[in-house]
Amino acid sequence: MTIDRDRDAEGRARNARPRDALGRPLPHDAAGEERAPEGVVRTPAETLAQAQALLDEGRPFHAHEVLEDAWKSCPEAERQLWRGLAQLAVGLTHAMRGNARGAATLLERGAGNLAGYADDAPHGIDVAGLVAWARTAAEDRRPPRLRA
């Protein structure tokens, strides 16, 4: 049995259904949120600015996609940093969707990945502040400040 799947221009499986601000799929005929393009290589400053703007707009799912691009294209030494930031955005997405358990899991995982950068935080990222935020954010639901 073969199942037809939505595919992007490069042939990768990609759900073409529109999404809401929290990344939930909507009916095919619905007007969804504009999605951040995937696979874009940005400078760290561009990544942080775009992700912060999306977080401030209440779109953490979309911020996660921007941060995930950085995670996939950054130098090996920064891989856990960008992964941790992406996990914080997903954790906030879960919190805003009402999934407290999923939020707590992802926020703690993200904080753990970030913690190793606290002593020498690159790109002006407020690592210590983000780790502290993540440990209380499941109930708070306010977007984090990526830079101090």
Residue pairs with C-beta under 8 A, 6 or more apart in sequence:
5 13
6 13
6 14
6 15
6 16
6 17
7 13
7 14
8 14
8 38
15 25
16 28
17 25
17 26
17 27
17 28
17 32
18 25
18 26
18 27
18 28
18 30
18 31
18 32
18 33
19 25
19 26
19 32
19 33
19 35
19 61
20 26
20 32
20 33
21 33
21 57
21 58
21 59
21 61
21 62
22 59
22 60
22 61
22 93
22 96
22 97
23 61
23 62
23 64
23 93
24 97
26 32
33 59
33 62
35 62
35 65
36 50
36 54
36 62
36 65
36 66
38 65
38 68
38 69
39 69
39 72
40 66
40 69
41 69
41 73
42 50
42 66
42 69
42 70
44 70
44 74
44 122
44 123
45 123
47 66
47 67
47 69
47 70
47 82
48 123
48 124
48 125
48 146
48 147
50 63
50 66
51 63
51 66
51 67
51 85
51 89
51 146
52 63
52 145
52 146
52 147
54 60
54 62
54 63
54 66
55 63
55 89
55 92
55 143
55 144
55 146
56 143
58 96
58 143
60 89
60 90
60 92
60 93
60 96
60 143
61 89
61 90
61 93
63 89
64 86
64 89
64 90
64 93
67 82
67 85
67 86
67 89
68 82
68 86
70 82
70 85
70 86
71 79
71 82
71 83
71 85
71 86
74 81
74 82
78 122
80 113
80 114
80 116
80 117
81 113
81 114
81 117
81 122
81 125
81 127
83 110
83 113
84 109
84 110
84 111
84 112
84 113
84 114
84 117
84 130
85 110
85 114
85 125
85 130
85 146
86 110
87 106
87 107
87 109
87 110
87 113
88 106
88 107
88 110
88 111
88 114
88 130
88 133
88 134
88 137
88 144
90 106
90 110
91 102
91 103
91 104
91 105
91 106
91 107
91 109
91 110
91 134
91 137
91 138
92 103
92 107
92 137
92 141
92 143
92 144
94 100
94 102
94 103
94 106
95 103
95 107
95 137
95 138
95 139
95 141
96 141
100 138
100 139
103 137
103 138
104 138
107 134
107 135
107 137
107 138
108 134
108 135
110 134
111 130
111 131
111 134
111 135
114 127
114 130
114 131
114 134
115 127
115 131
117 125
117 127
118 127
118 128
118 131
121 127
121 128
123 147
124 147
124 148
125 146
125 147
126 145
126 146
126 147
126 148
129 144
129 145
129 148
130 144
130 146
133 140
133 144
134 144
137 144
